[in-house]
């Protein structure tokens, strides 16, 4: 769920911080893993086409090995490639490499509040609270699974209303996924026609994707200038203010009817936590962190699951034989009117394998989010000093040829043994790993399974008449999206 891109000149870059002395740059390099020679001021940005593209990172692996240094302007970034290096950095040294570097754009937009953009004491308290809350969603009559089942029923109805005509599935999917996270944090869903709901979806999109644009990279390079200039970046700040004000209004309405003994959603739980810790001087539970934590979950819980489901349906168009095998398994195991539960995945090994392969193959977070070394440590023999930015290339783990039989091919057999039983793979890290593993991993897994299984049970997905092939190329951004497409949802 978490999405944070490290782009452009690096956090805190300012021309007056630049050190043109070439010898000083070389001395600093000698204490870091090997890598391409940086130029003064721009570092290796020219070599990387001014963005962290996963194909460029793979090419550098061929020259410098699985751990190397690239310079984003004046900022060195240590890149970990391949499952072995990623595991050593994120799992073995999880405690040391658990910080979050902040780009100027995100610092100005949201500050060091909430869960995703904090480090140290604040992050530990906020994350622990978030994990406790998300675990509580499995309890009660209106638990998380019940809410997802309700939204999947609405989604099937929307698809059915298209009556077999071509349509783009993105909008109905994003509304269904956003409705789930809204019920989790606010305790209620919005109507799909609600202006605030649709503006919220638009705001989430703009905030997530902006930093990966040329305007986002310009902002990170020259924040003191861009903050004063007009441009698309100002629109993002307006959308961000809208999101925060929407959450604040929800908090006010919760405060009016709040009952500490009967919490219904994240805001209720957080209000209880504020009351519980009001006399604790070390507490970070306050309204600012509450509002940002809710925004974090809205950002992290909407676009990633939406885009994964869009890739899922695109792959079913590309591989109709796989779609048919999933549908046959669903028919053989489940009654037509039976509610689909997350626990059913154990009886549906092929469907489960296909969903895992969708996550692996689409790898929507590209190289993943950067970390910061909180204590000096060593990764596979390379010393990494406190404060250094580390980029665990998750793409290199889920495509590691030492762990995947056919990494560049969509192959559900990656998750099946010779008897057709589901098996996991240790290099399957689409949600990252260690202390910064995706907070909403369990929610995302449950949503993907229930939405995907319900859609494939209800419809056969086909290309519109006259469309001969599927475009499997991605649009590069903070999340790798498929190009817009249309499909036919033929009732089964």
C-alpha angles and dihedrals in degrees: 000000000000115000123189123146125203105214143154123006097350132249116320096007114163127163092236088059091058116112108206093186102115094200092057090052091051092050091053090048092055090066094052134070113276121276144143117313110265123224119227113273098357098049110188096335092114091053091051095047085247094291139076098252113177093225091056091050090053091052091054090052089063089058106033105024131241097314118047142144127245123183118228096197105302094343120094115217121193110215120206115205132188127023095278094057094039091050093049091050101040103031110022092041097027094131094053098043101046104106125111119224113216122220116215090251095057093040091055093041101047111357124214097312138115124019113301101048100040134088137192122014097353093050093047093052096043094045093048089052091048092051092048091050095047090050089054090060090079091068132083136025094288094048124155094270091053090052092050091049089053092051092046088054090053090047093052088051091052092049090048091051089065087071095214095308121133115269141160107252095203099088098049090044095051090048091052094047093044089050090057094053091043091056089049097052102027102027094236141066126234127231111258087238093055109120093212091052093051091045089051090054090050091048092052090051095049095046093048099045102035100083093057091058124090088255090054092051090047090052092052091048097047108017095155089057101036093051088066099040126085118243144106090304090070088058089057090055089051091051091047091052089050091054093049093046091049089054092046090053089051089050091053092051090047092051090056094057101023119142114186093206095053111044114179105179145004095285091053091050092047093050087053090050092051091051092046095051100035092115095045110101091200093055119118093188108120139125096272092055091042093054092046092046089055091048089048091055092046090052095042097041102049118044100036095054091041094053092045090055090048089054089046093059091042090055090049088056090049095045108036091166090061090046090053093049091052091050093049091051092049090050093048095049107031132055113238094247096036118122111242114235128192088241089064089076088082089063092043105058096160094049089047091050092050092053091049090049090050089055093046098043098043092043089182098188090062106203095357133234123315124248132205125224108243095184129023110263145152127251116195090335097313115117114230117194126220112273095027117135114237124196113199104202100218090181089065090055098049090045097041107137090209090064104030124059095211106010096172094049128076099245124160088191086080084081101038132080125218090275095052095255119143115256128180125225121221091221091061100110108147090137093048119237145245126037092336096050111142108287093214098045094121093047091049092049091050093048094048093050098046096041094044096045093047093049094048092046091053102039146032108221118218140168115260117260112281095020107116105180145024121241106226095176116115133227107238114236142110084303121027106241128191116241110266111277141172129225142180118243103203112191113241 
